[in-house]
Amino acid sequence: MRAPRRLYIPPFRDRVEGGARPVITREQALSLSHDIMSLTSAKIAIVQISHTVKSVTQLASNTVRGVEEGERLQVSLRAESVNPFAGLMLFQTNQTDDKSLHELVQRVDSVTRDMVGWNDQRMVHERDEQDTYPATKLWYPSTVGALESARETSVKPIVDTVRNARLDASGFVGVMARSEAVLTESGISAFSEETDCEVNVTARPNDVTSTGWSGVATRDWSTVDPTRIATDAAETARRALRPSAVEPGRRTAILGPAAVVQLMRFFALHFDGGASDEGDTGFSKVRGQERGSRFKERLFDPRITITTDPTDPEAGFRLWFWKGYVCNPITWVADRTLKTLAYGVGSLLHGKAYADIPYGFRLHGGDTTVEAMIAQCDEGIYVNRFSGLEVSDWFSGMMTGVTRDGCFFIKHGKIDRPVKNFRFTTSPFFVLNNIIAMGPSHRAAFGFSPWTEVEKVRAHQDWFSEFYEWPRRPMVVPALMVRDFNFSALVDAV
């Protein structure tokens, strides 16, 4: 056997500091994939490679309290078995020397061949044709450069701005670069690359009686202004000082984009067509009474339109899924109606088009500014952000959480005073049926939030858990003015 061969020389830190590309290139990824495919005896197999580099700096009390940086390389080989319950036998490694790759292939081959048997016949619905992919703009050199420089150029302006307002700063600065590749036994291949970054700041006084939050998420670091973000957070915290209690109940609510994106964090998963047909999502027929989905039913306010498009400049994402199948632009909801659901490639047998679940999407908005919403609100609550969300009933989409980082009482078309935080109970299905006004859409910062219980379960079931980690898949949403929002209780959340 040849001597161990490494694709990644020098190590991560030296690559970043030296200005070299931090993640695997198209040529390296496809060369490695072909090497692995040439070693396996499996007749039906897939090689997938995901290489991610991240740099995350966490702040608390005006001080850097945590730094996470490094890379994650996942090289996986999946061999299809004859046992339908065994499905694809999946093994992964993060080593690319010859010895590790041989061991990876040997494990897959021996387990599949000796325990369940090969599947040497491709499913009739699968295609041998190579898809073509449109051009996208997901990779920005400015963000690659920020892997090394973001901490130095961001932390001091954030801390100085918030400290000058006599407040304490918390938050994080995150930068990421990723490349992914897939190769099938029939020669279908695909490659994608993306960068992403996010900066968010929480400002609070020493007595922690109020907080303010602001954040920006984008693929292009050159558009990030840490000083502006910190200034917005500090101004919100100042306005939120000395909050008073307001009786909870169903009220008109104006939700900022950072609040709306939290409400929508699980919404994409409801578009799973198979699960919806089986009664397992909010788009299912009445559970236990009728099988099937609510396809083509009127479910939302007529102004609601939800789309995905991998070439969307804000909500774009990887161009392919599964075995290199192209992700086409899709309209999921329009004219009050559920237009389509996501079915795997096996749906072709049943005359349905295939599509991936919309992990990133655009909720199209309107032209009403937040200031105009406030001006037309006789009495209501403005919510800057939600946190601590959990799903209480998956089939209705019912969620609970708390308002955070700026909550204000509106009276006679003006911000009247800051109010104490609320616990809320609602569903995005209800919210999207109670629209009064919608603002322009833009990508909202999600925050470096811990996994919910639902996400922990889903991540355990999925091959890749990156959907639930930072950075979240891009969600482009508007501010919303809604009626009868259920503020269920007062809560101490600062």
Secondary structure, 3 states (H helix, E strand, C coil): CCCCCCCCCCCHHHHHHCCCCCCCCHHHHHHHHHHHHHHCCCCCEEEEEEEEEEEEEEEECCEEEEEEEEEEEEEEEEEEECCCCCCEEEEEECCCCHHHHHHHHHHHHHHHHHHHCECCCCCCCCCCCCCCCCCCCCCCHHHHHHHHHHHHHHHHHHHHHHHHCCCEEEEEEEEEEEEEEEEECCCCEEEEEEEEEEEEEEEECCCCCCCEEEEEEECCHHHCCHHHHHHHHHHHHHHCCCCECCCCEEEEEEECHHHHHHHCCCHHHHHEHHHHHCCCCCCECCCCCCCCECCCCECCCCCCCEEECCCCCCCCCCCEECCCEECCCEEEEECCEECCCECCHHHHHHCCCCCCCCCCEEECCCCCCHHHHHHCCCEEEEEEEEEEEEEEECCCCEEEEEEEEEEEEEECCEEEEEECCEEEEECHHHHCCCEEEEEEEEECCCCCCCCCHHHHHHHHHCCCCHHHCCCCCCEEEEEEEEEEEEEEEECCCC
